[in-house]
Amino acid sequence: MIKVILSELGEGITKATVSYWFFKDGQKVNQNDDLVELTTDKSTFNLPSPCTGVISEIMYSEGDSVEVGQILAVIDEG
């Protein structure tokens, strides 16, 4: 299983808000597919899937605030 983690966003930015999930639990994703749209005070960006697999769990809902280093989702490569 691969953990999708919110990585460093830049100087002074410690969190982002989940705007939109492009996939749901149980759906197949391919590596580099846009997985989730996130917003900060300064920008909006899409986070790509780090691997091909099935989303086994999404940890945060749309509208939730996520801190850097937190797990956004888990993808099962099997």
Sine and cosine of phi, psi and omega as CSV:
sin_phi,cos_phi,sin_psi,cos_psi,sin_omega,cos_omega
0.00,0.00,0.65,-0.76,0.01,-1.00
-0.94,-0.33,0.77,-0.63,0.05,-1.00
-1.00,-0.04,0.80,-0.60,0.06,-1.00
-1.00,-0.02,0.92,-0.39,-0.11,-0.99
-0.93,-0.37,0.63,-0.77,0.09,-1.00
-0.96,0.27,0.94,-0.33,-0.04,-1.00
-1.00,0.09,0.06,-1.00,-0.01,-1.00
-0.79,0.62,0.67,-0.74,-0.07,-1.00
-0.95,-0.31,-0.17,0.98,-0.04,-1.00
0.74,-0.67,0.18,-0.98,-0.08,-1.00
-0.86,0.50,0.84,-0.54,0.08,-1.00
0.99,0.13,-0.09,1.00,0.00,-1.00
-0.99,-0.14,0.89,-0.46,-0.10,-0.99
-0.92,-0.39,-0.15,0.99,-0.01,-1.00
-0.44,-0.90,0.26,-0.96,0.04,-1.00
-0.62,-0.78,0.31,-0.95,0.04,-1.00
-0.94,-0.34,0.72,-0.70,0.05,-1.00
-0.95,0.30,0.87,-0.49,0.01,-1.00
-1.00,-0.06,-0.69,0.72,-0.12,-0.99
-0.33,-0.94,0.74,-0.67,0.14,-0.99
-1.00,-0.09,0.78,-0.63,0.02,-1.00
-0.99,0.15,-0.29,0.96,-0.01,-1.00
-0.72,-0.70,0.25,-0.97,0.04,-1.00
-0.88,-0.48,0.23,-0.97,0.10,-0.99
-0.78,0.63,0.69,-0.73,0.05,-1.00
1.00,0.02,-0.14,0.99,0.00,-1.00
-1.00,0.00,0.52,-0.86,0.03,-1.00
-0.99,0.13,0.65,-0.76,0.08,-1.00
-0.80,-0.60,0.45,-0.89,0.09,-1.00
-0.96,-0.27,0.44,-0.90,0.04,-1.00
-0.82,0.57,0.69,-0.72,0.02,-1.00
0.97,0.25,0.01,1.00,0.16,-0.99
-0.90,0.44,0.59,-0.81,0.12,-0.99
-0.89,0.45,0.84,-0.55,-0.08,-1.00
-0.99,-0.15,-0.74,0.68,-0.07,-1.00
-0.51,-0.86,0.58,-0.81,0.10,-1.00
-0.99,-0.16,0.75,-0.66,-0.02,-1.00
-0.83,-0.56,0.50,-0.87,0.07,-1.00
-0.79,-0.61,0.56,-0.83,0.13,-0.99
-0.82,-0.57,-0.05,-1.00,0.06,-1.00
-0.88,0.47,-0.43,0.90,-0.13,-0.99
-0.95,-0.31,-0.35,0.94,-0.08,-1.00
-0.35,-0.94,0.20,-0.98,0.15,-0.99
-0.85,-0.53,0.71,-0.71,-0.03,-1.00
-0.49,-0.87,0.35,-0.94,0.06,-1.00
-0.98,-0.22,0.66,-0.75,0.06,-1.00
-0.98,-0.22,0.85,-0.53,-0.03,-1.00
-0.99,0.16,0.38,-0.92,0.07,-1.00
-0.94,0.35,0.72,-0.69,-0.02,-1.00
-0.98,0.20,-0.17,0.99,-0.06,-1.00
-0.36,-0.93,0.13,-0.99,0.12,-0.99
-1.00,-0.08,0.70,-0.72,0.01,-1.00
0.18,-0.98,-0.31,-0.95,0.00,-1.00
-0.91,-0.41,0.73,-0.68,0.03,-1.00
-0.94,0.35,0.90,-0.44,-0.01,-1.00
-1.00,-0.06,-0.43,0.90,0.02,-1.00
-0.33,-0.94,0.73,-0.68,0.14,-0.99
-0.96,-0.27,0.83,-0.56,-0.13,-0.99
-1.00,0.07,-0.44,0.90,-0.07,-1.00
-0.79,-0.61,0.60,-0.80,0.03,-1.00
-1.00,-0.01,0.27,-0.96,0.08,-1.00
-0.86,0.51,0.73,-0.69,-0.04,-1.00
0.99,-0.12,-0.25,0.97,0.02,-1.00
-0.97,0.24,0.53,-0.85,0.08,-1.00
-1.00,-0.08,0.71,-0.71,-0.05,-1.00
-0.82,-0.57,0.74,-0.67,0.03,-1.00
-1.00,0.03,0.48,-0.88,0.06,-1.00
-0.81,0.58,0.71,-0.70,0.01,-1.00
0.99,-0.10,-0.20,0.98,0.00,-1.00
-0.99,0.17,0.44,-0.90,0.03,-1.00
-1.00,0.10,0.83,-0.55,0.02,-1.00
-1.00,0.07,-0.65,0.76,-0.07,-1.00
-0.35,-0.94,0.23,-0.97,0.08,-1.00
-0.82,-0.57,0.74,-0.67,0.00,-1.00
-0.89,-0.45,0.77,-0.64,0.03,-1.00
-1.00,-0.06,0.91,-0.41,-0.03,-1.00
-0.96,0.27,-0.29,0.96,-0.05,-1.00
-0.92,0.38,0.00,0.00,0.00,0.00
